[in-house]
Amino acid sequence: MLKELLALLELPQSRAQLRDGLQVDEETLEAMLLSLQRKGYVGLAYSQSPTCGTSCTYCSLKNLCPAAGAEPQESKVWRLSKKGEEQLKKDRR
């Protein structure tokens, strides 16, 4: 199921989007996200986030990202880190 979560995070998504996409409860999703975050595969997607690698201002996906221009708020938005992107590519081979 962690591979499914990585695939869903190809584009930044909110917790609600991830929960609905995986059809899991909040506690399960939280455990999965924290596990992947500790291993460096995912992180929060906010302006100036090292996970994103750029500020929202210069991001080519700004218009598609639910986190664009956001600061940490109630509804956290998650995305893949560089390590997560590399793992997703490996999984698809």
N, C-alpha and C positions, 0 to 999 in steps of 0.2 A: 504494500500500500504506500510505502514511502516513495517508490518510483512514480506512482500515480500522482502523488503530491508534487514531486519535482516537475512532472509534466504540466500540471495545472499552473505552476508558477512560472511558466515560460513568459507569461505576461503578468505583471503585478496584479494581485487580487486581494480583496478584503477577506477577513476571517469568515464572514457569512458566505461569500462566494466559494471559498475552499470547503467549508463544512457542507454546503449543498452539493458541490461537485463530487465530493468523496462519500457523501451520505453517512457521515459519522457524527457523533455527539461532540459537544464543545470540549469536554475533558480529553477525549481521544485526540482531537485536532491539536489542542494545546500541547499534549505530550509529544506528538509527532513534530510540530514546529520547533519546540524547544530542543528536541534531540537533534534535528537537522541544523538548528542554529549553533548549538554547541560544537558541532563538527565542521561548521563553516560553510554549509551548503546554501543557507537562506539567511535573510535578514529583513529588517524593516525598510520600506522604500519611502524615504522622505527627502526633501530638499537638502543637499549637501551630505547625504548619507554615503559612507564609504562602501556600503553594499551596492548602491546604484553606480558609483564611480564617477558621477558628474552631478552638477546641480540641475534641478528641473528646468531652469532657463535654457540650457544648452542641450537638453535631452531630445533625441529624435522621436521618442515615443511619448512625449509630453501630452499630446492630445488624446492618447489612448489610455494613459495611466490613471487609475483612480486615486493615486497619491500625488499627482502633479500639483505643486505649489502648496502642499499640505504640510503641516507640522504635526507631531504626535498628537493624536486625538483619541476619542473613544473607540472608533473603528480603525484598528491598525491595518495597514496594508503591507503585505509581504511580497518579496520577490527573490529570485535566485541571486546568489553571489556568483563571482567568476568561477569559483570551484563548483558550484551547483550547475552552472551552464556547461562546464566541461563534463561533469558526470552525466548530465542529460544527453549530451552528444554520444558518449560512450554507450549509454543504455539503448540508444536508437540504432546502433550499428548492428 
